[in-house]
Amino acid sequence: MSLIMNLFLKFFKKIKNEKGDVAIEYFVIAAVIIVGIVAVLYALRDQLILLIENITDILTLP
């Protein structure tokens, strides 16, 4: 998780140093990436739930 946070911090530092149109382009790119990630997670939600349940079952075995 810290890797993702580190990437976001680097991204926002870069945006802070940019001006005008370039910063807007970075925000648009970030928005497209975020929407894509959300769409993929939504499409795979059932499989992700099953995966998490299976991992939980394995970890709770006596």
C-alpha positions as CSV (number, residue, x, y, z in Angstrom):
1,M,0.0,0.0,0.0
2,S,2.9,2.3,0.7
3,L,4.0,1.9,-2.9
4,I,0.7,3.2,-4.2
5,M,0.8,6.2,-1.7
6,N,4.4,6.9,-2.7
7,L,3.4,7.0,-6.4
8,F,0.5,9.3,-5.7
9,L,2.7,11.7,-3.7
10,K,5.2,11.8,-6.5
11,F,2.4,12.4,-9.0
12,F,1.0,15.3,-7.0
13,K,4.4,16.9,-6.4
14,K,4.9,16.8,-10.2
15,I,1.5,18.4,-10.8
16,K,2.3,21.1,-8.2
17,N,5.4,22.1,-10.1
18,E,3.6,22.3,-13.4
19,K,1.5,25.2,-14.6
20,G,-1.7,25.8,-16.6
21,D,-2.6,23.3,-19.3
22,V,0.0,20.7,-18.3
23,A,-1.5,20.3,-14.9
24,I,-5.0,19.9,-16.3
25,E,-3.7,17.2,-18.7
26,Y,-2.2,15.3,-15.7
27,F,-5.6,15.6,-13.9
28,V,-7.4,14.2,-16.9
29,I,-5.0,11.3,-17.2
30,A,-5.3,10.6,-13.5
31,A,-9.1,10.7,-13.7
32,V,-9.1,8.2,-16.7
33,I,-6.8,5.8,-14.8
34,I,-8.9,6.0,-11.7
35,V,-12.2,5.4,-13.6
36,G,-10.5,2.4,-15.3
37,I,-9.4,0.9,-12.0
38,V,-12.9,1.3,-10.6
39,A,-14.5,-0.2,-13.6
40,V,-12.1,-3.2,-13.5
41,L,-12.7,-3.7,-9.7
42,Y,-16.5,-3.4,-10.3
43,A,-16.4,-6.0,-13.1
44,L,-14.3,-8.4,-11.0
45,R,-16.1,-7.8,-7.7
46,D,-17.6,-11.3,-7.5
47,Q,-14.3,-13.1,-8.2
48,L,-12.5,-10.8,-5.8
49,I,-15.0,-11.6,-3.0
50,L,-14.6,-15.3,-3.7
51,L,-10.8,-15.0,-3.6
52,I,-10.9,-13.1,-0.3
53,E,-13.3,-15.7,1.2
54,N,-11.1,-18.6,0.1
55,I,-8.0,-16.9,1.6
56,T,-9.9,-16.2,4.9
57,D,-11.0,-19.9,5.0
58,I,-7.5,-21.1,4.5
59,L,-6.1,-18.8,7.2
60,T,-8.8,-19.8,9.7
61,L,-8.2,-23.6,9.4
62,P,-7.2,-25.1,12.7
